[in-house]
Amino acid sequence: MSADDDAIYEYARQHSSPEDEVLAALNRETHLQTVYPNMLSGPLQGKFLEMISHLLAPRRILEIGTFTGYSAICMARGLAEGGLLHTIDMNDETMVIARKYIHLAAMDDKIILHTGNALDIMSNLQEIFDLVFIDADKPQYISYYNAVFDKLRVGGVILADNVLWGGKVLHENKFPDRETKGILDFNTFVSEDNRVEKIMIPLRDGLLMIRKVSA
């Protein structure tokens, strides 16, 4: 981010609803205990996820990429009565932090944590989802999208994080790494998918909101 970007982010944060005590503590612990704390959704994106969830009132949410549980807690707050959120991650260590704060947020009965390969776990989930959040291995984004598409109801929403990838999407030839290529391929794939409506939102590192309009 440039200095102006930082200032705009801070201005937006100051004029948005703040984190509660649990999320603020989780934010702090993530920065103290993890190598890449910038993977945390943070207060602005977290509140956006929470509001989208409240608007949809989903009965079932799938999150691919738990990290320390911040986004899972935010989205679970919008679940319909009796709703569940399934969240998947490969990292046992960050799952320990996620489990701790899910408990502190009184979400034990709303959030189910899965540790392992997301594609394998997704294939065994017998659910129809209303909301999906993809925030995991970037070269696998298209695979995640395809794996979950038939499990998403018509009218349901997929949110994909990091679709601007620090601005690298504007300089494809300068950044030929697997992660950048994965994001670029995913963005193109979704833009050409006529089964969905989509809008790319320059919030934080970019969110792609995708609404399924046909099977």
C-alpha positions in Angstrom: 0.0 0.0 0.0 1.1 3.6 -0.6 0.9 6.2 2.1 -2.4 7.4 0.6 -3.8 3.9 0.6 -2.8 3.5 4.2 -4.5 6.8 5.1 -7.7 5.9 3.2 -7.8 2.5 4.9 -7.4 4.1 8.3 -10.1 6.7 7.5 -12.5 3.9 6.4 -11.7 1.9 9.5 -12.4 4.9 11.8 -15.8 5.4 10.1 -16.8 1.8 10.4 -18.1 -0.3 13.3 -15.1 -1.4 15.4 -14.0 -4.9 16.2 -15.4 -6.3 19.4 -13.1 -7.5 22.2 -12.9 -11.1 20.9 -11.9 -10.1 17.4 -9.5 -7.5 18.6 -7.8 -10.0 20.8 -7.7 -12.5 17.9 -6.2 -9.8 15.7 -3.5 -9.1 18.3 -2.6 -12.8 18.8 -2.5 -13.5 15.1 0.1 -10.7 14.7 2.1 -12.0 17.7 2.0 -15.7 16.9 1.9 -16.2 13.1 4.4 -15.7 10.4 2.0 -14.0 7.9 -0.5 -12.0 10.0 -1.5 -10.1 6.9 -3.5 -13.2 5.9 -6.0 -12.1 8.6 -9.2 -10.6 7.2 -9.1 -7.7 9.6 -11.7 -5.2 10.8 -12.9 -3.8 7.5 -13.1 -7.0 5.5 -14.4 -8.8 8.5 -17.3 -6.4 9.0 -18.1 -6.7 5.2 -18.2 -10.5 5.5 -20.4 -10.2 8.5 -22.8 -7.8 6.8 -23.0 -10.0 3.7 -23.8 -13.0 5.9 -26.5 -11.0 7.8 -28.1 -10.0 4.5 -28.1 -13.5 3.1 -29.1 -15.2 6.5 -27.4 -18.4 5.2 -28.2 -21.8 6.7 -24.9 -23.2 5.5 -21.6 -21.5 4.9 -18.4 -23.0 3.6 -15.0 -21.4 4.2 -11.9 -22.7 2.4 -9.0 -21.3 4.3 -9.6 -20.8 8.1 -6.2 -19.3 9.1 -6.9 -18.1 12.7 -10.7 -18.0 12.5 -11.4 -14.3 12.2 -13.5 -14.5 9.0 -15.3 -17.6 10.2 -16.4 -15.8 13.3 -17.6 -12.8 11.3 -19.6 -14.8 8.8 -21.1 -17.2 11.5 -22.7 -14.1 13.1 -25.0 -13.8 10.2 -26.2 -17.5 10.1 -29.9 -18.2 10.2 -31.2 -20.0 13.3 -29.8 -23.5 13.4 -27.2 -22.7 10.7 -23.7 -24.1 10.4 -20.4 -22.9 9.0 -17.9 -25.5 7.8 -14.3 -24.2 7.6 -11.3 -26.0 6.3 -7.5 -25.5 6.7 -4.3 -27.5 6.4 -2.4 -25.8 9.2 -2.8 -27.5 12.6 -1.0 -24.7 14.5 -3.3 -21.9 13.3 -6.3 -24.1 13.8 -5.4 -24.1 17.6 -5.8 -20.3 17.6 -9.0 -20.6 15.6 -10.5 -23.1 18.0 -9.6 -20.9 21.0 -11.3 -17.8 19.6 -14.3 -19.6 18.2 -14.9 -20.8 21.8 -14.4 -17.3 23.2 -16.9 -16.0 20.6 -19.4 -18.7 21.8 -19.5 -20.2 18.3 -18.7 -23.8 19.1 -22.2 -24.9 18.1 -22.1 -22.9 14.8 -18.7 -23.6 13.4 -17.3 -27.0 12.4 -13.5 -27.1 11.8 -12.0 -29.5 9.3 -8.2 -30.0 9.1 -6.8 -31.5 5.8 -7.0 -31.2 2.1 -9.9 -29.0 1.2 -10.8 -30.8 -2.1 -11.0 -34.1 -0.3 -13.0 -32.7 2.6 -15.4 -30.9 0.3 -16.1 -34.0 -1.7 -17.4 -35.6 1.5 -19.6 -32.7 2.7 -23.3 -33.5 1.9 -24.5 -29.9 2.1 -26.0 -27.3 -0.1 -24.3 -23.9 0.7 -25.7 -20.4 0.6 -22.4 -18.6 1.0 -18.8 -19.7 0.2 -15.6 -17.9 1.1 -12.5 -18.9 -0.8 -9.2 -17.8 0.8 -6.6 -20.5 0.4 -4.0 -21.9 -2.0 -4.1 -19.5 -4.9 -3.2 -22.0 -7.7 -6.1 -24.1 -6.5 -8.8 -21.4 -6.8 -10.4 -22.7 -10.0 -10.4 -26.3 -8.5 -12.1 -25.0 -5.4 -14.6 -23.1 -7.4 -15.5 -26.1 -9.6 -15.7 -28.4 -6.6 -18.1 -26.2 -4.7 -20.2 -24.9 -7.6 -22.8 -27.8 -7.7 -23.0 -27.6 -3.9 -24.0 -23.9 -4.1 -27.7 -23.1 -4.4 -28.9 -21.0 -7.2 -28.9 -17.4 -5.8 -26.0 -18.3 -3.5 -22.8 -16.3 -3.3 -19.1 -17.1 -3.5 -16.6 -14.6 -2.2 -13.0 -15.0 -3.4 -10.3 -13.1 -1.6 -7.0 -11.7 -2.8 -8.1 -11.3 -6.4 -6.0 -8.2 -6.9 -3.0 -9.9 -5.3 -1.1 -6.8 -4.3 -1.5 -5.3 -7.7 0.4 -8.1 -9.4 -2.6 -8.8 -11.6 -1.7 -5.6 -13.5 1.8 -6.9 -14.3 1.4 -10.5 -15.5 4.7 -10.8 -17.2 6.7 -9.2 -14.3 5.4 -11.7 -11.8 5.3 -15.2 -13.4 4.9 -17.1 -10.0 2.3 -19.8 -9.5 0.3 -17.7 -7.1 -0.1 -14.8 -9.4 -0.9 -17.1 -12.3 -3.5 -18.9 -10.2 -5.3 -15.6 -9.4 -5.1 -14.4 -13.0 -6.4 -17.7 -14.4 -9.2 -17.7 -11.8 -10.3 -14.1 -12.5 -10.4 -14.9 -16.2 -12.3 -18.1 -15.6 -15.0 -16.5 -13.5 -15.3 -13.5 -15.9 -16.1 -16.0 -18.7 -18.6 -18.1 -16.7 -22.1 -17.2 -17.9 -23.7 -19.1 -15.0 -22.8 -16.3 -12.6 -23.0 -12.6 -12.0 -19.8 -11.1 -10.6 -18.3 -7.9 -9.3 -14.7 -7.3 -8.3 -14.5 -5.0 -5.2 -11.2 -3.2 -4.4 -11.5 -3.8 -0.7 -8.2 -4.7 1.0 -6.5 -7.1 -1.5 -9.6 -7.4 -3.7 -12.8 -9.5 -3.2 -14.6 -11.1 -6.1 -18.3 -11.4 -5.3 -20.0 -14.1 -7.4 -23.7 -14.9 -7.5 -24.9 -18.1 -9.0 -27.8 -17.4 -11.4 -28.1 -20.9 -13.1 -26.8 -24.4 -12.6 
